[in-house]
Amino acid sequence: MHYREVSTSILFMADFSTTADVHVRKFQKELASGLTALVLLAVLAESDEPMYGYQIAKRLEQGAGVLRGKQSALYPVLRNLDATGLAESKIRPSHSGPPRRYYWITELGRQVLAEWRTAWVSTCRFVDDLLQETPS
């Protein structure tokens, strides 16, 4: 193989790698976008008391996956959950800084979460089965 062939092969592999990375990042972004409301409702449902945004983000940091490090993306979804009645919020004073907005899940949010959970479980099963059948 001549230098030109080697450099073309390396360039092609680099382009493929970069293209694959772009697709992986796009997939992760789309996945995170679709899961954020489900995960936020689940976090609020497991909590015994209202939580503010930073607490919720820290809870998500404990897990792995596409939602890690996406703290700024949580706030618009939390506001939407509040606006649609799936969660409620209230601003409360803080002992260490500015007031904080605390969120908690509503009864409607619990009902919707149960439906979303069912849909998620069946979707995961289908995708897992499909991926196991698909050759790599």
Summary of the structure (lengths in Angstrom):
residues: 136
radius of gyration: 20.8
end to end distance: 29.2
largest distance: 70.1
contacts: 327
relative contact order: 0.11
helix: 68%
strand: 14%
